[in-house]
Structure formats: C-alpha cells, structure tokens
Amino acid sequence: MDGIYLIPANSKKSVLIFGMFRWIDIGIGVAGAAVSFILFTIFRPAVIWDVVLIMLPLFFCALLITPVPYQHNVLTFIRNVIDYFTNRRIYKWRGWCIADGDDDEY
C-alpha cells in the first residue's frame, strides 16, 4: 500500500473492557451496585417505592456509564459539556480576507 496505513474505526474498542467500558466505568457501576446492596441490607423494603428509592444509586450509576452516540458514555458527554462551557475558547484566525479594495476598511 506504499506506506499508507488504514486505521479501523473500532480500533479503540480493543483497549476497552467488553469493548465498551473503561476501568473507571466498571468502578462506578460496582460502586452503585454496592451502595444499593448495602441499602438493601440496612433497610427492609415494604412497598415498591422503597425498592425504587434503594435502587436509585444503581440506576444513576448505570445511566452514567450507558454508551451514547459520538461520545464514549454519558459521563464523558457531561464532562465535555462542562469543559465546553467553563473553559475559554480561543479561535485563532488562519487565513486571509479580501476587502472591497479600500485598505482603510479593516
């Protein structure tokens, strides 16, 4: 191929656990499951709403590690949105511009 290398679109998946999770994602999921398990052992749910409230940490952590299109997961998307709105954006002009012919206009 004369020195031209093609990189497959899924080359990043080989570094991920099960092709979609990083170690921090696994840790977040396990932490949510552990907190829900501890809450189940402390509180004995009597009605369905108690079960829903006890399972909220697991649901929230599962939502954070859910894959979304064009991002790794929801956690990465939230981090990118926060970075976008909190960091300064500097746009450097690289190019040229033509005026109407008068040099005094710009």
C-alpha positions as CSV (number, residue, x, y, z in Angstrom):
1,M,0.0,0.0,0.0
2,D,3.0,2.3,-0.4
3,G,3.2,3.4,3.2
4,I,-0.5,4.2,3.6
5,Y,-2.0,2.7,6.7
6,L,-5.7,2.4,7.3
7,I,-6.8,2.6,10.9
8,P,-10.1,0.8,11.5
9,A,-13.0,2.7,13.1
10,N,-13.2,0.3,16.0
11,S,-9.5,0.3,17.0
12,K,-10.3,1.9,20.4
13,K,-12.6,-1.0,21.3
14,S,-9.8,-3.4,21.7
15,V,-8.5,-1.4,24.7
16,L,-11.8,-1.3,26.5
17,I,-13.3,-4.0,28.8
18,F,-16.0,-5.9,26.9
19,G,-15.4,-3.4,24.0
20,M,-17.2,-0.6,25.8
21,F,-16.1,0.1,29.4
22,R,-13.0,1.7,30.9
23,W,-11.8,0.8,34.4
24,I,-13.4,3.9,35.9
25,D,-16.8,2.9,34.3
26,I,-16.6,-0.5,35.9
27,G,-15.7,1.1,39.2
28,I,-18.7,3.5,39.0
29,G,-21.0,0.6,38.2
30,V,-19.7,-1.6,41.0
31,A,-19.9,1.4,43.5
32,G,-23.6,2.0,42.6
33,A,-24.4,-1.7,43.0
34,A,-22.5,-1.9,46.3
35,V,-24.4,1.2,47.7
36,S,-27.7,-0.3,46.6
37,F,-26.8,-3.7,48.2
38,I,-25.8,-2.0,51.4
39,L,-29.1,0.0,51.5
40,F,-31.0,-3.3,50.9
41,T,-29.3,-4.9,53.9
42,I,-29.9,-1.9,56.1
43,F,-33.5,-1.1,55.1
44,R,-36.1,-3.8,54.5
45,P,-38.3,-2.5,51.7
46,A,-42.0,-2.9,52.5
47,V,-43.5,-1.3,49.3
48,I,-42.4,-0.9,45.8
49,W,-41.4,2.8,46.3
50,D,-38.9,1.7,48.9
51,V,-37.3,-0.6,46.4
52,V,-37.2,2.2,43.8
53,L,-35.5,4.6,46.3
54,I,-33.0,2.0,47.4
55,M,-32.1,1.1,43.7
56,L,-31.6,4.8,42.8
57,P,-27.8,4.7,43.2
58,L,-27.6,1.7,40.9
59,F,-29.9,3.3,38.3
60,F,-27.9,6.6,38.4
61,C,-24.6,4.9,38.0
62,A,-25.9,2.7,35.2
63,L,-27.2,5.9,33.5
64,L,-23.7,7.4,33.8
65,I,-22.0,4.5,32.1
66,T,-24.5,4.0,29.3
67,P,-22.9,4.4,25.9
68,V,-24.2,7.3,23.7
69,P,-23.5,8.0,20.0
70,Y,-20.5,10.2,19.2
71,Q,-19.3,10.0,22.9
72,H,-17.9,7.2,25.0
73,N,-20.7,7.3,27.5
74,V,-23.0,9.8,29.4
75,L,-20.2,10.6,31.9
76,T,-17.9,11.6,29.1
77,F,-20.6,13.7,27.5
78,I,-21.3,15.5,30.7
79,R,-17.5,16.2,31.2
80,N,-17.3,17.5,27.6
81,V,-20.3,19.8,28.1
82,I,-18.8,21.2,31.4
83,D,-15.4,21.7,29.7
84,Y,-17.0,23.5,26.8
85,F,-18.9,25.9,29.0
86,T,-16.2,26.5,31.6
87,N,-13.0,26.8,29.6
88,R,-12.0,29.7,27.5
89,R,-12.3,29.2,23.8
90,I,-9.7,30.9,21.7
91,Y,-10.2,30.9,18.0
92,K,-7.1,31.8,16.0
93,W,-7.6,33.2,12.6
94,R,-5.7,31.3,10.0
95,G,-6.4,32.5,6.5
96,W,-6.9,35.7,4.6
97,C,-9.6,38.1,3.9
98,I,-10.4,40.4,0.9
99,A,-12.0,43.7,1.3
100,D,-13.7,45.8,-1.4
101,G,-10.5,47.3,-2.5
102,D,-10.1,50.0,0.1
103,D,-7.2,49.4,2.5
104,D,-8.8,51.6,5.2
105,E,-11.8,49.3,5.8
106,Y,-10.0,46.8,8.0
